[in-house]
Amino acid sequence: MRDLIKIIKFKITQLVNNTVRFYWQVMGISPNSNLLGLTYANDKFTDGAGAQIQRIYSIYAAARFLKVPYIHSPLTKLNYQGLVALEQNNTNQDIVNEYNKIFKISSDRDLPVDYRTEYIKNLDLLTFEQLRRKAVKSKTFILAKVLLPYQITDTYPETLQCVKDISPFSLQKSPVIRIAIHVRRGDLLFVASHRMLSNKYYISVAQKISAILDQLKLDYVFELHTELPTQSFTVTPNQHSMLKSSVVVDPKSTQLAEFDVIPNLEKFINADPIETIQRMSSANVLVMSHSSFSYLSAILNVKGVIIYHKFWHTPLKNWLITNNSGDFSQQEFIQQLQKNLVAPEQISSLVE
């Protein structure tokens, strides 16, 4: 029922957005305006880094799509800093500065002396058109502080292609093909556990990839990126806003040893989160989880092959879609390897 409601809401959003675009076309209206700018509402929902930085880059993409200035607003706070911080009951607000240093986007313009702000929780094209009319009528610059831009970027996911042009990471030169697997665990072990893809799913995807690369006689390494508890510990509602009562986190529940069947596997457990984004965003192949942390890394990955299992954020058109068994198009995978990765002469014979 939950999935059905999401589908219905998304279809309604698509209808509204496409209706507004049709209206613009019929009336000969260009949505661009020098009296309207978009920025991130960085003081409304200060959850984890992946979620917030995904919003920032998506707002940038929405601004490019609508041809209005993007004004950068950095992170101000991170309420969730990872499982290690919960286990140690210790947060570090200095990490906010580290994120802001790396994920800084240049603003398109300075704010004028006289302007007004409007908070927009969910930005769609109808809301944008209403703002555009307000700005034209008042002749005053409006800075729209947007929390969630996904009613635009999930309807038109190709708008996110522009993010690759400003990615702080590039494809790393490596003697082997790097396959990053993001196994989202962390706080999902005790909240929203329905979001977790099974170990079996990830293993199946990895084995299919290794079979292809073995056939191509290409050297490769799998990188497993995840957060796991190192000991049993208790998380209280004061530590995590989604909890109504305290829970005990048990490391035995993670079954990490199941991944040992994957060949050439390196494990990155509870690694530095910024380094993790960097490794995932620069990998030759990225196997995503149901996670903003994954989605952010995927849109920042300039040339990697992205393997996506359907969830609430829409895939870009060149991403490879998997089912629950981890099946994906082998032909498309090889074609993208040939296009984006090293040693194309080794790959061409299999494509033919």
N, C-alpha and C positions, 0 to 999 in steps of 0.2 A: 504493500500500500504506500509506503514511504517513497519508493522509487516511482510509482505511478504518479503521485502528487508532484514530484520533481519534474517528471516529463511534461505533465500538463502545464506547470508554471513556465517551463522553458519554451514550450510551444506558444504560449500566450506572449511571452517576451519577444520571440521571433516575429510574431504577427505585428505587434506594436512597432518594433523597430523597422520592419520592412514597409509598413504603412507610412511611417514618417519619411523614409527614403523615397517612396513613390511620390509622396506629396511634394518633396523638394524637387524631384525631377519634373513633375507636371507644372509646378509653379516657377521653375527656373531659378530656384533658390540655392545658393551656395552656403553651406553651414559655417564656413570659416568666418571668424570675427576677430578684430583686433581689440574688441571690448570685453572679451571673455577668455579666461585662462583656467586650466585645470591643475590641481595640486592634490597631494595626499592628506587626508584628515588624520594626522599622525597622533592625535590625542584622544581618539574615540575608543579604539579597541586594540590595546597594545599587547597582543598575544606573542606568538613565536616569531623568529626572524624570517623563516621561510614564507610564512603567510603574509607578513607585512611587506617584505621586499617584493614578493610576487605582485601585491597590490600596486606598489610604486611603479614597477615596470609596466604593468597593465594600464595604469593611468597614463603613463607616457605614450603607450601605443594608442590609447583612445584619443589622446590629444593630436597625435599624428593623423589618425583616421579622420578626425573632425576638422583638421587644419586650423587648430587654435593653439596658442602658446602653452607650453608645459612649464610650470613653475615648481622647482624642486623643494620638497619638504622632507628632511631627513627623519630617521627614527628618533624617538624621544625616550622610549622605554621598552624593555622586553620582559613580559611577565613570565614567559616560559623560556628557560635557557638550557633545556635538555635534561635528560634523566640523571646525569651525574650531579648536576646542581641540586636536583630534588633529593638524591641519595645522601648528599653531603649537607643538605639544608643550607646551601650557600649560593647566593647569586652575586654576580659581578657586573655592575652597571658600566664598567669601563669597556666591556665588550661592545656596547652600543657605538662607541666612538670608532672601534675597529671596523664594524660593519659599515658605518657611514663613510669611512675613508675609502673603502673599496667600492661600495655601491652608490657612488655619487654621480648624479646625472646633471649636466649643465642646464640651467634654466634658459628658456628661449628669450626672456626679456626681464628687465627689472620691473618691479611693481610701480605704478604711478603714485604720485603723492596722494591723490584722491581715488579711493576704490572702496568697494564693499565686498564682504564675504558672504557666501551662502553655503551651508552644510548640506551635502547630498549623500544620503546613506547608500542608495542604489542608483547609479547613473544609467539611464537608457536614453534612446534618441528623443523620446517625447519630452523627458525632463530637460534634456539639453536644448531642445527647440524652445521650450518655455523660458529658459534662462537667456537664450539668445535674444528673444523678443524683449525681455526685461532690459537687457543691456542696451539694445537699440533705442528703446523708448526713453530710458533715463539718460542715455549718453554718458553713462558712468561705467568704468571698468568693474566687472564682477569676477572675483576669484572664487571658483567653485571648489570647495574642500570636499573631495570625494573619498568615501570610505571603500565602497565596493564598485569597481568598474565592470564587473563580469557580465552584466546584462548586455554589454557591448562586445567585449572580447570573447565571450563564449558563443555569442551569436555569429560573430565574424572573427574566428580565431586567426585567420591569416593576417589580421592587423598586427599580430605579435611578431611577425617576421622582422619588423624594423628593430626589435630589441637586439637581435644578433649584431646589428651594426654598432651597438654601443656596449656590447658584452665586455666585461673586464678580463675575460679569459679567452684564450685561443687554443686550437688543437695542439696538444703537446707532441713534440717529436719523440718517438719511442721506437726501439728496435722490435717491439712486439705490439700487437693490437690489444688495447686496454678495454675491457668490458666492465663497466661499473654497474653493480646491482645494488639498488637501494631497497633494503628491507626495512620498512617503516615499523618500528616497534615503540621504544620510549614510553611516553605516557599512554599510548594506545593499549598497553598491556592492562590498564585498569580503567580507562575511559574510552568510549567509542571503539571497542574492540571489533565491532562489525566491519570497520574499515580495513582491517589487516588482511592482506593476501596471505595464503598459506605458504609454508616452507615448500610444500610439494609443488606449488605453482612456480616459484622462482627456480627450483631445481630443474623442473621440466624445461623451462625457457633456456637455462644455461646449458643443459645437455643438448638441446637442439642447435644452439649456437656453436658449441664445441664440435659437433658432428660436421657442420658446414665448414668450419675453419680447418678441421683435420682433413677434410676432403680437398680443400684448397691448398693444403700443406703450408698454412700460415701459422707463425708463432703467435701465441696469445697468452694473456693472463686475465683471470677474473678477480675483480676487487669487490668484496662484500662490505658494504657500508651499513652499519646499524648501531642502535643504542640498546644496551642490555644492562640489567642490574648486576653488580658484582657480589651482592650479598642481599639477604632478606632485610627489608626496611619498610617503615610505615610512612605513608603520605597522608597528610591531613587536609581538610577543606581550606585551611589557611594557606597551604602551599600550592593548591591547585583549585582554581575557581570552578571547575566542572564537577568537583566532588561534593556530595552531600554528607558523606561520612568517611571516616578514615578507612584506608585499605592497606593491606600488606602486599608488597611486591616480592615475588619469589623468583630467583634466577632459574630454578629448575623448570619453569614453565616455558622457557624459550626454545629448548631443543636445538641449540646451535650446532651440535655435532652432526645433525642431519645434512648439513651443507658440505660435509667433508667428501661427499661423492663427486663434487664438482672438480674437474681437473684444473691444475695450475691456479689454485685458489689462494688469494691473500686476504686476510681478514683485517678490516679497519673497524674496531669496536670502540665506541665512545671516543672517537677521534675528535680533534678540534673541528667545530662545525663550519668555520669559514674554509678551512683546508678541504673539508668534505665537499662543500659546494664547488670549490675550485677543481677538485679531482673529477667530480661527476660532470661538470660543465665542460671539461676538456677531454673527456673519454671518447674513444672511437665509437663505442656502443654504450648506450645508457638504458638499463632496464628499470623502468619507473615503478613506483608504488602509488597507492592512493594518497597523495601527499602534496602539499604546496612546496615542500622542500624539493621533491622530485620535479614538480612542474616548473619551478623556477630554474632548476639546473638544466632542464630540457630546453626551455626557451633561450637560455644563455649559451647553449651548446651550438657552436657555429657550424660544425660540419659532421657531427656524430650521427649515427643511426639511432633513432629513438624508438624504443619498444614500449608500447602503452597498453594498459588494461583499462577498459572503460570505467570512468568515474565521473564526478560532477563537473569537472573542467573539460572542455571540448579539445580534442586533439587537432594539431595542425595537419594539413593534408598529406604531408610526406611521412608522418609517423606510422609505424607498423602496428596494427591493432592485433592484440592477442585475445584468445578466449580463455575460459577457466582452466583449460588443460595446458595452456602455454603455447598453443599452436599459432603460428604466424606465417606469412608468405615467404617461403625460402627464396623464390625468384626475386621478389622485391628487396629482400635483405641483401642478396648478392649484387643486385643492380646498384644499390646505394653504396655498398662497399667499393664497387668499381668506380663510382662517381666521386666518392668523398675520401677514400682511404688510400693507404700505401699499396704498392705492388699491384697496380691494375693489370699488368700483363699476366699475373698469375691467376687473376680472377676471370679474365675475358673468356677463356676457353669454356668455363662452366656456364657462363651466361649464354653462350652460343648453343 
